[in-house]
Amino acid sequence: MSTANSGSGDDMPDFSNVQSGASSTAKTDEPAYETYTIQSGDSLSKIAKLKLGNANDWPKIHEANKDTIKDPNKIFPGQVIKIPLKKG
């Protein structure tokens, strides 16, 4: 009768706190957004024209910043917002 493996099992490695690593085939070398600091006189449509090439794309900027921009007509100098990067 062997007693080498008897007991509470304390000699076993504890993997209870191991977290898996993320893996994806998506490109991770580029962020999905760039940041922009709002200047005096800016509007979302002005920023959209400057950064996205079309003033009518302002809803894309608003959608990307719903956590910080509640009302698209009320943005303030100094606010840092995310500008979605063009795809392609």
C-alpha positions in Angstrom: 0.0 0.0 0.0 1.5 3.3 -1.1 0.9 6.5 0.7 2.6 8.8 -1.8 -0.6 10.1 -3.3 -2.8 9.9 -0.3 -3.8 12.9 1.7 -5.6 16.1 0.7 -4.0 16.4 -2.7 -1.9 19.4 -1.8 0.8 18.1 -4.1 -1.3 18.8 -7.1 -0.8 22.1 -9.0 -3.6 24.7 -8.4 -5.0 26.0 -11.7 -8.1 27.6 -10.2 -6.8 31.1 -10.8 -5.6 30.6 -14.4 -7.1 32.9 -17.0 -7.1 32.1 -20.7 -5.4 34.3 -23.2 -7.5 36.0 -25.9 -7.0 34.8 -29.5 -8.5 36.2 -32.6 -7.9 36.4 -36.3 -8.9 40.1 -36.3 -6.2 42.6 -36.9 -5.0 44.0 -33.7 -2.2 46.2 -34.9 -4.5 49.2 -35.5 -7.0 50.8 -33.1 -10.5 51.1 -34.3 -10.5 54.8 -33.3 -8.3 57.8 -33.2 -8.8 60.5 -30.6 -9.6 64.2 -31.2 -9.7 67.1 -28.8 -12.7 69.4 -29.5 -11.7 73.0 -30.2 -13.7 76.1 -29.8 -16.2 76.5 -32.7 -16.2 72.8 -33.5 -19.4 70.8 -34.3 -19.7 67.1 -34.9 -20.4 67.8 -38.6 -17.3 70.1 -38.8 -15.2 67.3 -37.2 -16.8 64.7 -39.5 -15.9 66.8 -42.6 -12.3 67.2 -41.3 -11.7 63.7 -40.2 -14.0 61.5 -42.2 -14.3 63.7 -45.4 -18.1 64.1 -45.2 -20.0 66.4 -42.8 -23.0 64.1 -43.1 -21.0 61.3 -41.3 -21.4 63.1 -37.9 -23.8 60.4 -36.6 -20.9 57.9 -36.8 -18.9 60.1 -34.4 -21.9 60.6 -32.1 -22.5 56.8 -32.0 -18.9 56.1 -31.1 -19.1 58.6 -28.2 -22.5 58.0 -26.8 -20.9 57.4 -23.4 -19.5 61.0 -23.4 -21.8 62.9 -25.8 -25.4 62.7 -24.7 -26.6 65.6 -26.9 -24.8 66.0 -30.3 -25.5 69.7 -30.2 -23.7 70.1 -26.9 -20.0 69.4 -27.2 -17.3 71.4 -25.4 -13.7 72.5 -26.1 -11.3 70.2 -24.4 -13.5 67.1 -24.6 -11.6 64.2 -26.1 -13.7 62.1 -28.4 -13.1 59.0 -30.5 -13.2 59.2 -34.3 -14.0 55.9 -36.0 -11.3 55.0 -38.5 -12.3 54.6 -42.1 -12.4 51.0 -43.2 -10.4 49.9 -46.3 
